[in-house]
Amino acid sequence: MSQPLCATPVEIYETQKNRVLIYEDRVCKTFGSARHAAVHLRREIEALRRLAGIQGVPVILALGLDRKSVVMSRVPGTPMTKCESVSERTMASLRSLVEQMLQRGIARHSLPPRDVIVAPDGSASLVDFERSTRRLFPGDPAWIIAKGVTRFHLMRMLHEHAPQLMNRSEQRRLRWHTIVRAVLQRPAKFRRRVLRALGKA
């Protein structure tokens, strides 16, 4: 794998899952030996290849010979989590980017603010596609569910930062999906409570 042009990374993020070296012009992401590491790497590569050419998405520059890493371009800007405020322009840009992503057949399992990069002009970019679903064929049931999950998370962010961009239909769907999600999560929450109680017994 070719080395980044600058010898010293600007930032380093390391978790149990992967290690990310951020340089001035590119990002090197190496996946560890965790159970699903190979799957996450494959999903990231497949997603970036399918999204190639869309403004606001990293471009693959090289793949590691160890089959554990990928080097991609660094999108300019600041993570949304570090922004003092989020403008309507940013949310409109994010909405457009998500719709382009879905049109290419890629859905994300979540849209955490840390993965939204805000450029100086207010436009939004997306990074970190290791947890994504690719449309395999028309009517793919896994894709239909994943697409709905992506739009749910987008509507939640719009509701928080720019509700004026949502129409009444979207507001109703968000309320309904929020209720359904809460109901579906109750068994898992109940199980965690029981396990915590047993642990304290």
C-alpha positions as CSV (number, residue, x, y, z in Angstrom):
1,M,0.0,0.0,0.0
2,S,1.4,3.4,-0.9
3,Q,2.3,5.6,2.1
4,P,0.6,9.0,2.7
5,L,2.5,12.0,1.4
6,C,2.9,13.4,4.9
7,A,5.0,11.3,7.3
8,T,3.2,12.3,10.5
9,P,-0.6,11.9,11.0
10,V,-2.5,15.0,12.2
11,E,-4.8,12.9,14.4
12,I,-5.0,9.2,15.4
13,Y,-8.1,7.4,16.5
14,E,-7.8,3.9,17.9
15,T,-10.5,1.6,19.2
16,Q,-10.9,-2.1,19.7
17,K,-12.2,-2.4,16.2
18,N,-9.8,-0.3,14.1
19,R,-7.1,2.3,13.9
20,V,-7.5,5.5,11.9
21,L,-4.6,7.7,10.9
22,I,-5.7,11.1,9.7
23,Y,-3.2,13.0,7.5
24,E,-3.4,16.4,5.8
25,D,-4.7,14.9,2.6
26,R,-5.8,11.4,3.3
27,V,-7.0,8.8,5.9
28,C,-5.6,5.4,6.5
29,K,-8.0,3.0,8.2
30,T,-6.8,-0.3,9.5
31,F,-9.2,-2.9,10.8
32,G,-8.1,-5.2,13.7
33,S,-8.7,-8.9,14.3
34,A,-12.1,-8.5,15.8
35,R,-14.8,-11.0,14.8
36,H,-16.4,-8.9,12.1
37,A,-13.4,-6.9,11.0
38,A,-13.2,-8.4,7.5
39,V,-16.9,-7.8,6.9
40,H,-16.7,-4.2,8.0
41,L,-13.7,-3.6,5.7
42,R,-15.5,-5.2,2.7
43,R,-18.6,-3.1,3.4
44,E,-16.6,0.1,3.5
45,I,-14.8,-0.7,0.3
46,E,-18.0,-1.7,-1.5
47,A,-19.8,1.4,-0.4
48,L,-17.1,3.8,-1.4
49,R,-16.7,2.2,-4.8
50,R,-20.5,2.4,-5.5
51,L,-20.5,6.0,-4.3
52,A,-17.5,7.1,-6.4
53,G,-18.0,10.5,-8.0
54,I,-20.4,11.8,-5.4
55,Q,-19.2,15.1,-3.9
56,G,-18.9,14.7,-0.1
57,V,-17.8,11.1,0.0
58,P,-14.1,9.9,0.4
59,V,-12.4,8.4,-2.6
60,I,-10.4,5.2,-2.3
61,L,-6.7,5.8,-3.0
62,A,-5.2,2.4,-2.2
63,L,-5.9,-0.9,-0.5
64,G,-3.5,-2.6,1.9
65,L,-1.7,-5.7,0.8
66,D,-2.5,-7.2,4.2
67,R,-6.2,-7.0,3.3
68,K,-6.9,-5.2,6.5
69,S,-6.6,-1.5,5.5
70,V,-7.8,1.1,3.1
71,V,-6.4,4.5,2.3
72,M,-9.0,7.1,1.2
73,S,-9.0,10.9,0.6
74,R,-9.7,13.2,3.5
75,V,-12.8,15.3,3.1
76,P,-12.3,18.9,4.3
77,G,-14.1,20.3,7.2
78,T,-15.0,19.7,10.9
79,P,-17.0,16.9,12.5
80,M,-20.5,18.1,13.3
81,T,-19.9,17.1,17.0
82,K,-17.2,19.9,17.1
83,C,-19.4,22.6,15.5
84,E,-20.9,25.2,17.7
85,S,-24.1,25.2,15.6
86,V,-25.5,23.5,12.6
87,S,-26.9,25.6,9.8
88,E,-29.9,25.0,7.6
89,R,-27.5,24.8,4.6
90,T,-25.6,22.0,6.2
91,M,-28.7,20.0,6.9
92,A,-30.1,20.6,3.4
93,S,-26.7,19.5,2.0
94,L,-26.7,16.4,4.2
95,R,-30.2,15.5,3.0
96,S,-29.2,15.8,-0.6
97,L,-26.1,13.6,0.0
98,V,-28.1,10.9,1.7
99,E,-30.6,10.8,-1.1
100,Q,-27.8,10.4,-3.6
101,M,-26.3,7.7,-1.5
102,L,-29.6,5.8,-1.5
103,Q,-30.0,6.2,-5.2
104,R,-26.7,4.5,-5.6
105,G,-27.9,1.6,-3.5
106,I,-26.1,2.3,-0.3
107,A,-27.8,2.6,3.1
108,R,-26.2,3.4,6.4
109,H,-27.2,1.7,9.7
110,S,-26.9,5.0,11.5
111,L,-26.0,8.7,10.9
112,P,-24.0,9.7,14.0
113,P,-23.0,13.4,14.0
114,R,-19.3,12.4,14.3
115,D,-19.5,11.0,10.8
116,V,-20.9,14.2,9.3
117,I,-18.1,16.5,8.2
118,V,-19.1,20.2,7.8
119,A,-17.0,22.1,5.2
120,P,-16.2,25.8,5.6
121,D,-18.9,26.7,3.1
122,G,-21.5,24.8,5.2
123,S,-21.8,21.7,2.9
124,A,-21.9,18.3,4.4
125,S,-19.8,15.2,3.8
126,L,-20.1,11.6,5.1
127,V,-17.4,9.3,6.3
128,D,-17.2,5.8,7.8
129,F,-19.2,3.3,5.8
130,E,-18.2,0.1,7.5
131,R,-21.7,-0.3,8.8
132,S,-23.8,-0.1,5.6
133,T,-26.0,-2.2,3.5
134,R,-25.7,-2.6,-0.3
135,R,-28.7,-3.1,-2.5
136,L,-28.2,-6.5,-4.2
137,F,-31.3,-6.7,-6.4
138,P,-34.6,-4.9,-6.9
139,G,-36.9,-5.6,-4.0
140,D,-34.1,-6.8,-1.8
141,P,-35.8,-7.0,1.7
142,A,-32.6,-6.3,3.7
143,W,-32.1,-3.2,1.5
144,I,-35.7,-1.9,2.0
145,I,-35.3,-2.2,5.8
146,A,-31.9,-0.5,5.7
147,K,-33.1,2.3,3.5
148,G,-36.0,3.0,6.0
149,V,-33.5,3.0,8.9
150,T,-31.3,5.5,7.0
151,R,-34.2,7.9,6.4
152,F,-35.3,7.6,10.0
153,H,-32.0,8.7,11.3
154,L,-31.9,11.5,8.7
155,M,-35.4,12.7,9.8
156,R,-34.2,12.7,13.4
157,M,-31.3,14.9,12.6
158,L,-33.5,17.3,10.5
159,H,-36.0,17.5,13.3
160,E,-33.2,18.4,15.8
161,H,-31.3,20.9,13.7
162,A,-33.6,22.2,10.9
163,P,-37.3,21.1,11.4
164,Q,-38.3,23.8,8.9
165,L,-37.0,21.6,6.1
166,M,-39.4,18.8,7.0
167,N,-42.9,18.6,5.5
168,R,-46.0,17.4,7.4
169,S,-45.8,13.9,5.9
170,E,-42.2,13.5,7.1
171,Q,-43.0,14.8,10.5
172,R,-45.8,12.2,10.8
173,R,-43.6,9.4,9.6
174,L,-40.9,10.4,12.1
175,R,-43.4,10.3,15.0
176,W,-44.8,6.9,13.9
177,H,-41.3,5.4,13.4
178,T,-40.2,6.7,16.8
179,I,-43.1,5.0,18.5
180,V,-42.5,1.7,16.7
181,R,-38.8,1.8,17.5
182,A,-39.5,2.4,21.1
183,V,-41.9,-0.5,21.3
184,L,-39.4,-2.8,19.5
185,Q,-36.6,-1.9,21.9
186,R,-38.6,-2.6,25.1
187,P,-37.8,-6.4,25.2
188,A,-34.1,-5.6,24.9
189,K,-34.2,-2.9,27.6
190,F,-36.2,-5.2,29.9
191,R,-33.6,-8.0,29.4
192,R,-30.8,-5.6,30.3
193,R,-32.6,-4.5,33.4
194,V,-33.1,-8.1,34.5
195,L,-29.4,-8.9,33.9
196,R,-28.4,-5.9,35.9
197,A,-30.7,-6.9,38.8
198,L,-29.3,-10.4,38.8
199,G,-25.8,-9.1,38.8
200,K,-26.5,-7.0,41.9
201,A,-28.3,-9.9,43.7
